[in-house]
Amino acid sequence: MSAETVRDTESAPPVPALEPRPAPVVPAARSRSAQLVGWVLGTATVLALGSSVMLWQKLSTIQEQLARQSADAGSNAVEARTLARQAQDLARDVAARQAATDARISEVALQRTQLEDLMQSLSRSRDENLVVDIDASLRLAQQQAQLTMSAEPLLGALRAADQRLARAAEPRLARIRTAVTRDMERIRTAAVADVPGLLLRIDEMARQVDDLPLANAVGPGTTRAAPRPETAPARALPWWQQWLEGVRDEARALVRVSRVDQPEAALLAPEQGFFLRENLKLRLMNARLALLARQTDAARADVASAAVALNRYFDPAARRTQAMASAMQQVQTQLRVVELPRVDETLAALATVAGR
């Protein structure tokens, strides 16, 4: 209020006091409800503003977190790519090292196998060494027996093996000793041909080849007719009768009827008989050399081919031819038993024990 208004109030006469009236109730209630509504609206507004601020802050925080996470994800992706490349390089390196390691392992395995074989060969027991020694001695004795055509090397080796097995007194070697005993008995009872006697017989046959008559031989010396008994001496016959006898002998020599089973013998020229006999001698000499070289199969084959030539080109009815054929048959029979018995049973027993 202004100063003039205050002065007017103080100078005016006093107004009589009025009786107080009661204030209306309705406007006060309305003002209170309006105030309450206003307060509620203000509170709601404040709360809304606060919540909006909080939501804004939260959204800002979420955006920052998303941005940070996206940045982290990008960096992680870059790191993942880098790690993937490193992993690929490492895998290649590991594969190369694995290949090198496999190669070294295979080499080590091979060396280990060789070392195991060497250790096994070095760590053989006394029985295994005994079995190996007996096997080697028997094989060497068998070769010596084949070269010398004598059973003594085999018998000596078997006796030595029997003595060594008896001194060992090992139960698992009893089978070998039994096989050794059987082989000794078989070799003692085996019939071995007389090689020097066979050589002499072959030489004798080679010397008799020149006296063998050919199947197509002609001439007075080859006739096999029985001699005609003479009733009187030739001097007592008259000249004309002697002349008739000579003519008759010449006529008999002109024609000769004989049976030749082999056409090759009939077609053989007389001058080829020398070469035929020389070829037969060479066959017999080859058989002799094969027998000296301990090649009984080759010797048997040469004697068989010589027998075939004898039966084809020489007179089978002549006594000398028959004697030669019989001699060749005997030589072939003796050549079948020239081979010495082997010790296969003992060798099999030794192999069985060595394998175990």
QUIHU-V497860 format. One record per backbone hydrogen bond with DSSP energy under -0.5 kcal/mol. NH is the residue of the N-H (numbers start at 0). CO is the residue of the C=O. If there is no record, write none. Layout:
((NH;CO) (NH;CO))
This chain:
((5;1) (6;2) (7;3) (8;4) (9;5) (10;6) (11;7) (27;23) (28;24) (29;25) (30;26) (31;27) (32;28) (33;29) (34;30) (35;31) (36;32) (37;33) (38;34) (39;35) (40;36) (41;37) (42;38) (43;39) (44;40) (45;41) (46;42) (47;43) (48;44) (49;45) (50;46) (51;47) (52;48) (53;49) (54;50) (55;51) (56;52) (57;53) (58;54) (59;55) (60;56) (61;57) (62;58) (63;59) (64;60) (65;61) (66;62) (67;63) (68;64) (69;65) (70;66) (71;67) (72;68) (73;69) (74;70) (75;71) (76;72) (77;73) (78;74) (79;75) (80;76) (81;77) (82;78) (83;79) (84;80) (85;81) (86;82) (87;83) (88;84) (89;85) (90;86) (91;87) (92;88) (93;89) (94;90) (95;91) (96;92) (97;93) (98;94) (99;95) (100;96) (101;97) (102;98) (103;99) (104;100) (105;101) (106;102) (107;103) (108;104) (109;105) (110;106) (111;107) (112;108) (113;109) (114;110) (115;111) (116;112) (117;113) (118;114) (119;115) (120;116) (121;117) (122;118) (123;120) (128;124) (129;125) (130;126) (131;127) (132;128) (133;129) (134;130) (135;131) (136;132) (137;133) (138;134) (139;135) (140;136) (141;137) (142;138) (143;139) (144;140) (145;141) (146;142) (147;143) (148;144) (149;144) (154;150) (155;151) (156;152) (157;153) (158;154) (159;155) (160;156) (161;157) (162;158) (163;159) (164;160) (165;161) (166;162) (167;163) (168;164) (172;169) (173;170) (176;172) (177;173) (178;174) (179;175) (180;176) (181;177) (182;178) (183;179) (184;180) (185;181) (186;182) (187;183) (188;184) (189;185) (189;186) (191;189) (192;336) (194;192) (197;193) (198;194) (199;195) (200;196) (201;197) (202;198) (203;199) (204;200) (205;201) (206;202) (207;203) (208;205) (209;206) (210;207) (211;208) (214;312) (216;213) (221;218) (222;219) (230;228) (235;232) (236;232) (236;233) (241;237) (242;238) (243;239) (244;240) (245;241) (246;242) (247;243) (248;244) (249;245) (250;246) (251;247) (252;248) (253;249) (254;250) (257;255) (259;257) (260;258) (262;260) (264;261) (265;261) (266;262) (267;263) (267;264) (271;268) (272;269) (275;271) (276;272) (277;273) (278;274) (279;275) (280;276) (281;277) (282;278) (283;279) (284;280) (285;281) (286;282) (287;283) (288;284) (289;285) (290;286) (291;287) (292;288) (293;290) (294;289) (295;293) (298;294) (299;295) (300;296) (301;297) (302;298) (303;299) (304;300) (305;301) (306;302) (307;303) (308;304) (309;305) (310;306) (311;307) (312;308) (313;309) (314;212) (315;313) (317;314) (321;317) (322;318) (323;319) (324;320) (325;321) (326;322) (327;323) (328;324) (329;325) (330;326) (331;327) (332;328) (333;329) (334;330) (335;331) (336;333) (337;334) (346;342) (347;343) (348;344) (349;345) (350;346) (351;347) (352;348) (353;349) (354;350) (355;351))
